[in-house]
Amino acid sequence: MCLERLTQLKCGHFELHQADHCPSKLLKLCPEYRFVVTKVEKWRSCAECKLVRGATMGFASPGLTKL
């Protein structure tokens, strides 16, 4: 089984945790390839979402929301 292990963040985005590569070297083209959420982080957001949230709340420059 070819797996890409992901962490689901509070903001709804995913973070790559670890990759198990396909032994046939097909990687994501392999018919057995799957994305598997191995961990859910209910308190962490990705850096981009943190910047956008900070800008909308006045903690950061509004120009950062255009990332």
RODRENGU-687940 format. One record per residue: residue in three letters; residue number from 1; y, z, x of N, C-alpha, C in turn. Coordinates in steps of 0.001 Angstrom, whole numbers, padded with zeros to 6 digits. Atoms other than C-alpha are relative to their C-alpha. Example, Ala and Ser with C-alpha at 12.3 -4.5 7.8 and 13.67 -1.06 7.14 Angstrom:
% residues 2
type=ALA | seq=1 | n.Y=-001190 | n.Z=000000 | n.X=000890 | ca.Y=-004500 | ca.Z=007800 | ca.X=012300 | c.Y=001200 | c.Z=000000 | c.X=000900
type=SER | seq=2 | n.Y=-001190 | n.Z=-000060 | n.X=-000820 | ca.Y=-001060 | ca.Z=007140 | ca.X=013670 | c.Y=001090 | c.Z=000730 | c.X=-000770
//
This chain:
% residues 67
type=MET | seq=1 | n.Y=-001178 | n.Z=000000 | n.X=000849 | ca.Y=000000 | ca.Z=000000 | ca.X=000000 | c.Y=001243 | c.Z=000000 | c.X=000896
type=CYS | seq=2 | n.Y=-001247 | n.Z=000087 | n.X=-000757 | ca.Y=003422 | ca.Z=-000947 | ca.X=001334 | c.Y=001089 | c.Z=000755 | c.X=-000771
type=LEU | seq=3 | n.Y=-000960 | n.Z=-000860 | n.X=000684 | ca.Y=006037 | ca.Z=001673 | ca.X=000489 | c.Y=001342 | c.Z=000036 | c.X=000701
type=GLU | seq=4 | n.Y=-001316 | n.Z=-000329 | n.X=-000526 | ca.Y=009743 | ca.Z=002131 | ca.X=000936 | c.Y=000383 | c.Z=001286 | c.X=-000705
type=ARG | seq=5 | n.Y=-000280 | n.Z=-001311 | n.X=000587 | ca.Y=010508 | ca.Z=005797 | ca.X=000394 | c.Y=001505 | c.Z=000203 | c.X=-000110
type=LEU | seq=6 | n.Y=-001419 | n.Z=-000144 | n.X=000281 | ca.Y=013860 | ca.Z=006532 | ca.X=-001178 | c.Y=000317 | c.Z=001410 | c.X=-000461
type=THR | seq=7 | n.Y=-000533 | n.Z=-001240 | n.X=000542 | ca.Y=015966 | ca.Z=009558 | ca.X=-001980 | c.Y=001046 | c.Z=-000382 | c.X=-001030
type=GLN | seq=8 | n.Y=-000985 | n.Z=000280 | n.X=001040 | ca.Y=017863 | ca.Z=009414 | ca.X=-005269 | c.Y=001090 | c.Z=001060 | c.X=000068
type=LEU | seq=9 | n.Y=-001135 | n.Z=-000905 | n.X=-000127 | ca.Y=021335 | ca.Z=010930 | ca.X=-004957 | c.Y=000633 | c.Z=000274 | c.X=-001355
type=LYS | seq=10 | n.Y=-000666 | n.Z=-000404 | n.X=001233 | ca.Y=023454 | ca.Z=012663 | ca.X=-007586 | c.Y=000858 | c.Z=-001115 | c.X=-000579
type=CYS | seq=11 | n.Y=-000894 | n.Z=001064 | n.X=000452 | ca.Y=025808 | ca.Z=009660 | ca.X=-007768 | c.Y=-000761 | c.Z=-001180 | c.X=-000603
type=GLY | seq=12 | n.Y=000794 | n.Z=001086 | n.X=000565 | ca.Y=022925 | ca.Z=007414 | ca.X=-008866 | c.Y=-000443 | c.Z=-001023 | c.X=001030
type=HIS | seq=13 | n.Y=000415 | n.Z=000906 | n.X=-001062 | ca.Y=022603 | ca.Z=005555 | ca.X=-005571 | c.Y=-001235 | c.Z=000546 | c.X=000708
type=PHE | seq=14 | n.Y=001215 | n.Z=-000372 | n.X=-000719 | ca.Y=019585 | ca.Z=005645 | ca.X=-003292 | c.Y=000247 | c.Z=-000042 | c.X=001498
type=GLU | seq=15 | n.Y=-000091 | n.Z=-000077 | n.X=-001456 | ca.Y=019183 | ca.Z=006488 | ca.X=000369 | c.Y=-001396 | c.Z=-000240 | c.X=000559
type=LEU | seq=16 | n.Y=001291 | n.Z=000294 | n.X=-000629 | ca.Y=016410 | ca.Z=005076 | ca.X=002543 | c.Y=-000474 | c.Z=001232 | c.X=000755
type=HIS | seq=17 | n.Y=000556 | n.Z=-001199 | n.X=-000640 | ca.Y=014174 | ca.Z=007915 | ca.X=003648 | c.Y=-000933 | c.Z=-000372 | c.X=001146
type=GLN | seq=18 | n.Y=000977 | n.Z=000412 | n.X=-001007 | ca.Y=011379 | ca.Z=006195 | ca.X=005535 | c.Y=-000648 | c.Z=-001283 | c.X=-000499
type=ALA | seq=19 | n.Y=000654 | n.Z=001253 | n.X=000406 | ca.Y=009703 | ca.Z=002814 | ca.X=005525 | c.Y=-001394 | c.Z=-000064 | c.X=000599
type=ASP | seq=20 | n.Y=001354 | n.Z=000291 | n.X=-000471 | ca.Y=005974 | ca.Z=002143 | ca.X=005773 | c.Y=-000155 | c.Z=-001500 | c.X=-000076
type=HIS | seq=21 | n.Y=000014 | n.Z=001458 | n.X=-000031 | ca.Y=005679 | ca.Z=-001446 | ca.X=006871 | c.Y=-001381 | c.Z=-000553 | c.X=-000333
type=CYS | seq=22 | n.Y=001220 | n.Z=000676 | n.X=000414 | ca.Y=003110 | ca.Z=-003817 | ca.X=005510 | c.Y=-000791 | c.Z=-000440 | c.X=001236
type=PRO | seq=23 | n.Y=000801 | n.Z=000403 | n.X=-001167 | ca.Y=000230 | ca.Z=-004370 | ca.X=007963 | c.Y=-000099 | c.Z=-001521 | c.X=000149
type=SER | seq=24 | n.Y=000069 | n.Z=001459 | n.X=-000095 | ca.Y=000277 | ca.Z=-008078 | ca.X=007116 | c.Y=001326 | c.Z=-000605 | c.X=000440
type=LYS | seq=25 | n.Y=-001328 | n.Z=000410 | n.X=-000485 | ca.Y=003931 | ca.Z=-008257 | ca.X=008321 | c.Y=000814 | c.Z=-000763 | c.X=-001054
type=LEU | seq=26 | n.Y=-000748 | n.Z=000666 | n.X=001063 | ca.Y=005105 | ca.Z=-009601 | ca.X=004939 | c.Y=001157 | c.Z=000864 | c.X=-000506
type=LEU | seq=27 | n.Y=-001009 | n.Z=-000971 | n.X=000429 | ca.Y=007190 | ca.Z=-006476 | ca.X=004270 | c.Y=000304 | c.Z=-000140 | c.X=-001486
type=LYS | seq=28 | n.Y=-000366 | n.Z=000012 | n.X=001413 | ca.Y=009107 | ca.Z=-006896 | ca.X=000985 | c.Y=-000590 | c.Z=-001174 | c.X=-000773
type=LEU | seq=29 | n.Y=000645 | n.Z=001118 | n.X=000678 | ca.Y=007300 | ca.Z=-010161 | ca.X=000201 | c.Y=-001440 | c.Z=000331 | c.X=-000389
type=CYS | seq=30 | n.Y=001372 | n.Z=-000403 | n.X=000292 | ca.Y=003984 | ca.Z=-008343 | ca.X=000027 | c.Y=-000138 | c.Z=000328 | c.X=-001485
type=PRO | seq=31 | n.Y=000179 | n.Z=-000291 | n.X=001432 | ca.Y=002632 | ca.Z=-008226 | ca.X=-003556 | c.Y=-000252 | c.Z=001476 | c.X=-000285
type=GLU | seq=32 | n.Y=000266 | n.Z=-001429 | n.X=000178 | ca.Y=001721 | ca.Z=-004553 | ca.X=-003015 | c.Y=001215 | c.Z=000865 | c.X=000325
type=TYR | seq=33 | n.Y=-001179 | n.Z=-000741 | n.X=-000441 | ca.Y=005238 | ca.Z=-003581 | ca.X=-001883 | c.Y=000646 | c.Z=000735 | c.X=-001170
type=ARG | seq=34 | n.Y=-000623 | n.Z=-000799 | n.X=001057 | ca.Y=006835 | ca.Z=-000771 | ca.X=-003916 | c.Y=001110 | c.Z=000866 | c.X=000572
type=PHE | seq=35 | n.Y=-001019 | n.Z=-000988 | n.X=-000313 | ca.Y=009961 | ca.Z=001349 | ca.X=-003873 | c.Y=-000429 | c.Z=001297 | c.X=-000685
type=VAL | seq=36 | n.Y=000454 | n.Z=-001266 | n.X=000549 | ca.Y=009015 | ca.Z=004995 | ca.X=-004358 | c.Y=001064 | c.Z=001069 | c.X=000259
type=VAL | seq=37 | n.Y=-000950 | n.Z=-001102 | n.X=-000146 | ca.Y=011478 | ca.Z=007809 | ca.X=-005016 | c.Y=-000808 | c.Z=001244 | c.X=000348
type=THR | seq=38 | n.Y=000762 | n.Z=-001161 | n.X=-000453 | ca.Y=010121 | ca.Z=010724 | ca.X=-003009 | c.Y=000785 | c.Z=001288 | c.X=-000141
type=LYS | seq=39 | n.Y=-000831 | n.Z=-001196 | n.X=000049 | ca.Y=013045 | ca.Z=013110 | ca.X=-003404 | c.Y=001205 | c.Z=-000279 | c.X=-000883
type=VAL | seq=40 | n.Y=-001201 | n.Z=000120 | n.X=000822 | ca.Y=015868 | ca.Z=013691 | ca.X=-005882 | c.Y=000967 | c.Z=001084 | c.X=000440
type=GLU | seq=41 | n.Y=-001033 | n.Z=-000932 | n.X=-000463 | ca.Y=019048 | ca.Z=015291 | ca.X=-004500 | c.Y=001060 | c.Z=000107 | c.X=-001081
type=LYS | seq=42 | n.Y=-000938 | n.Z=-000156 | n.X=001104 | ca.Y=021041 | ca.Z=016631 | ca.X=-007434 | c.Y=001354 | c.Z=000536 | c.X=000453
type=TRP | seq=43 | n.Y=-001272 | n.Z=-000538 | n.X=-000495 | ca.Y=023821 | ca.Z=017987 | ca.X=-005215 | c.Y=000678 | c.Z=-000923 | c.X=001001
type=ARG | seq=44 | n.Y=-000572 | n.Z=000908 | n.X=-001005 | ca.Y=024413 | ca.Z=015064 | ca.X=-002795 | c.Y=000389 | c.Z=-001336 | c.X=-000604
type=SER | seq=45 | n.Y=-000439 | n.Z=001350 | n.X=000360 | ca.Y=026368 | ca.Z=011845 | ca.X=-003312 | c.Y=000147 | c.Z=-000808 | c.X=001279
type=CYS | seq=46 | n.Y=-000196 | n.Z=000845 | n.X=-001177 | ca.Y=026727 | ca.Z=008862 | ca.X=-000988 | c.Y=001465 | c.Z=000092 | c.X=000447
type=ALA | seq=47 | n.Y=-001342 | n.Z=-000126 | n.X=-000577 | ca.Y=029811 | ca.Z=008678 | ca.X=001254 | c.Y=001043 | c.Z=-000778 | c.X=-000795
type=GLU | seq=48 | n.Y=-000955 | n.Z=000820 | n.X=000753 | ca.Y=031453 | ca.Z=005881 | ca.X=-000759 | c.Y=000377 | c.Z=000676 | c.X=-001320
type=CYS | seq=49 | n.Y=-000287 | n.Z=-000676 | n.X=001275 | ca.Y=031152 | ca.Z=007775 | ca.X=-004051 | c.Y=000816 | c.Z=001263 | c.X=000231
type=LYS | seq=50 | n.Y=-000801 | n.Z=-001183 | n.X=-000317 | ca.Y=032540 | ca.Z=010909 | ca.X=-002386 | c.Y=001457 | c.Z=-000388 | c.X=000213
type=LEU | seq=51 | n.Y=-001368 | n.Z=000453 | n.X=-000233 | ca.Y=035603 | ca.Z=008948 | ca.X=-001234 | c.Y=000694 | c.Z=-000389 | c.X=-001304
type=VAL | seq=52 | n.Y=-000574 | n.Z=000423 | n.X=001277 | ca.Y=036174 | ca.Z=007413 | ca.X=-004671 | c.Y=000318 | c.Z=001215 | c.X=-000853
type=ARG | seq=53 | n.Y=-000225 | n.Z=-001216 | n.X=000790 | ca.Y=035802 | ca.Z=010777 | ca.X=-006379 | c.Y=001165 | c.Z=000799 | c.X=000567
type=GLY | seq=54 | n.Y=-001103 | n.Z=-000727 | n.X=-000627 | ca.Y=038131 | ca.Z=012412 | ca.X=-003859 | c.Y=001333 | c.Z=-000660 | c.X=-000279
type=ALA | seq=55 | n.Y=-001249 | n.Z=000720 | n.X=000252 | ca.Y=040754 | ca.Z=009708 | ca.X=-004396 | c.Y=000440 | c.Z=000164 | c.X=-001456
type=THR | seq=56 | n.Y=-000377 | n.Z=-000136 | n.X=001410 | ca.Y=040620 | ca.Z=009995 | ca.X=-008183 | c.Y=000429 | c.Z=001427 | c.X=-000328
type=MET | seq=57 | n.Y=-000390 | n.Z=-001393 | n.X=000242 | ca.Y=040987 | ca.Z=013776 | ca.X=-007952 | c.Y=001196 | c.Z=000417 | c.X=000844
type=GLY | seq=58 | n.Y=-001170 | n.Z=-000300 | n.X=-000808 | ca.Y=043858 | ca.Z=013584 | ca.X=-005460 | c.Y=-000292 | c.Z=000624 | c.X=001345
type=PHE | seq=59 | n.Y=000354 | n.Z=-000593 | n.X=-001289 | ca.Y=041954 | ca.Z=014846 | ca.X=-002403 | c.Y=000070 | c.Z=-000992 | c.X=001142
type=ALA | seq=60 | n.Y=000017 | n.Z=001038 | n.X=-001025 | ca.Y=042028 | ca.Z=011525 | ca.X=-000553 | c.Y=000975 | c.Z=-001104 | c.X=-000396
type=SER | seq=61 | n.Y=-000912 | n.Z=001110 | n.X=000243 | ca.Y=044129 | ca.Z=008404 | ca.X=-000288 | c.Y=-000535 | c.Z=-000916 | c.X=-001101
type=PRO | seq=62 | n.Y=000442 | n.Z=000916 | n.X=001055 | ca.Y=043997 | ca.Z=006168 | ca.X=-003417 | c.Y=-000470 | c.Z=-001338 | c.X=000554
type=GLY | seq=63 | n.Y=000442 | n.Z=001249 | n.X=-000609 | ca.Y=043525 | ca.Z=003194 | ca.X=-001066 | c.Y=-001478 | c.Z=-000001 | c.X=000308
type=LEU | seq=64 | n.Y=001433 | n.Z=-000085 | n.X=-000312 | ca.Y=040005 | ca.Z=004429 | ca.X=-000332 | c.Y=-000869 | c.Z=-000431 | c.X=-001176
type=THR | seq=65 | n.Y=000801 | n.Z=000387 | n.X=001159 | ca.Y=038890 | ca.Z=003572 | ca.X=-003873 | c.Y=-000324 | c.Z=-001480 | c.X=000012
type=LYS | seq=66 | n.Y=000214 | n.Z=001445 | n.X=-000045 | ca.Y=038979 | ca.Z=-000128 | ca.X=-002950 | c.Y=-001093 | c.Z=-000388 | c.X=000983
type=LEU | seq=67 | n.Y=001087 | n.Z=000285 | n.X=-000943 | ca.Y=035989 | ca.Z=000142 | ca.X=-000589 | c.Y=-000978 | c.Z=-000907 | c.X=-000582
//
